Amino acid sequence: MTKDILEGARGGQNFLEKLMNALPGFSGYREKEIRRDADRILREHLARRLDLAKKSLDEASVALTRSGGLGGMNDIETARKRIDRVANRIRYADRGYAPLFGVVKVDEAVLGRVYAFDVALMDGVDAVTAALGRVAAEGALGVTAAIAEMDALDARVTDRETLLRGVQ
C-alpha cells in the first residue's frame, strides 16, 4: 500500500503535468512536490490508524468502570494522551520545505529518505496497534506495554525531524 501511494501519484499526472515535466528545471520541482504529497498522504494514513487503535483504550476503560477497578484509569488516560500526541506529531510533521537561503537544503534524495523513513513508521504503528489490542486482556501490564510502544514510535518521529534538519 505504501509504495503504491508514491507510484500512484507519479502515474496519476494529467497531460499538462507531463508536458510541464519536459521543461528544464520543472521536473525536479514537480518530483519534490509529488514526494511531499505522497508522504503527507502516508502520514495521514498512519495517524488515522493510531486514532482507530485508540478505541481499544475506550473498551478497556469501559471494562474497568464496569468491574469497579478504577485504579487503572490513570494509566489508560496517560495512554490516550500519548497516542493523541504521537498521532498528531505524525499527522502534522514537517513536509520538507527549506527556505530559499537556508543552510539546510532539502533535495529529492533527502525527501526520498524521509518517505522511506515514514514507510518504516508503519512497523511502529503496527506495534502500537497490537499492544493496544492486548490492553483489554492484559489490563495494567497491557497499558504499560502500549505506552512503551508509543514512546518508541514517538522517538522515531523525533529521528525523522532530525533527518529533515540535516543533522543525520
N, C-alpha and C positions, 0 to 999 in steps of 0.2 A: 504494500500500500504506500509506504513512504517514498520509495523510488518512483512510483507512478506519479506522485504529485509534481516533481520536477520535470519528468519527461512529458507529462500531460500538459504542463504549462508551456514547454518548448514546442510541442506538437500542435497546440491549440491556437497558434498565431494565424491571424487572417492575412489576406493577400497584401494589404497595405503594410502591415508589420513586417512581413517577409521582404517586401520591396525596400522598406526603410533599413532593414538589416544589411542591405547591399551597400549602403552609404558608408564611406570610410569613417571610422570612429564611432558610428552609431551602434554597430552590432555589439561592441564591448559594453556600452552603456545599457543596451537592451538586455544583454545576458545578466548583468548585475541586477537589474530590476526583476527579471524572471526569478533569479535565485532568491532575492529578498521576499518576493511574493510567495514562492513555494515554501520558504522557511516559515513565513507568517502563518500560512495555512497549516503546516505541520505542527507548529507550536500551539495553535488554537485547538487542533485535534487532541494533542496531549493534555492540555488544560481541561478540555471537556471531559476526557476520560477520568481525570482526577476528580472533577466535580461529580461525576456519576458514581465514582467509587465511594464518595463521602456518604452515600446512602447506607452503607454498611454501618457507619457510626450511628446514624439515626436509628437503625434497627437495634443495635446494641444498647443505645440509650433507652429505648422503649422497653427492652427486655429487663434492663437494670431497674427501671422505675417500677415495673410490674412486680418484680421479685422483692422489692423493698431494699435492694442493695445499692443505696445511693453513694456509697463510698467511692465508686469508680467513675462517677460523673465528672469529676475534675479532670481526670485523665482523658476522658472522651472529649471534653471541651478543649483541652490542650491539643489533642489530635485534630479536632475540627479546625481550630485556628491555624495550625501548621499546614494542613492540606490546603486551606484557602490561600495562605501566604505563598506556598510553593506554586500552586496553580496560577496565581496572579503574576508571580515572577516569570514564569514560563510564558504566559499569555502576553505580557507587556514588555518582554525582553527587547533589548536594543536590536534594531534591524540591520545595523552595519553601515550606517551612513557616516562619512567623515567630512569635517569642514574642508573647504577649498584649500585653505592654507594650513591645515592641521599637520601636526608632527606625524601622527599615525595615519597611514593611508590604508583604506580597506579596499583591496583589489579582488578580482574574481577568485584567486587562489584562497584567500582568507575566507571569502564568502562560501566557497566550496567546503572548507574545513569546518566552518560554523554549521553548515547544513548537515554535514556528516556527524558532527557533534550532537546536533539536535535529533538526528535519527537514532543515535546511540542512547539518547534520553528515554527512548521507548522502553529499554530494559529497566530503567529506574521506575518508570510509571507502572510497568508490569509488576515489579516487586512490591510497590506500594499497594497496588490493587489487590494482589494476592494476600498481602499482610492484612489489609482491611477486610478481606473476605473471611479471614480466620478470627476476627475480633469477637464475633458473637459466640463462637465455640470455645475460645481460649480465655475470654474475659480480660482481666488486667494485664496478663502476660501478652496477650494478643495486641492490646493497645500499645504497650511498651515497644513491641517489635515493629508495629506500624509507624510509631513515632521515629524509631531509629531509621527505618527505610526512608521516611520523609526527610529526615535530616541529611541522609546520604544523597538523596536527589537534590536537595537544596544546595549542597556543596558542589554538585556537578553543575548547577546553574551558575554558581559563583565562578567556577572554572571557565564556563562559556564567556562570561563577562570579561574575564582576564584575557582570554583568547582574542576577543574583539578589541581590547585596549592595546594589543600588540605586545604584551608582556611575555607571553609564552613563545 
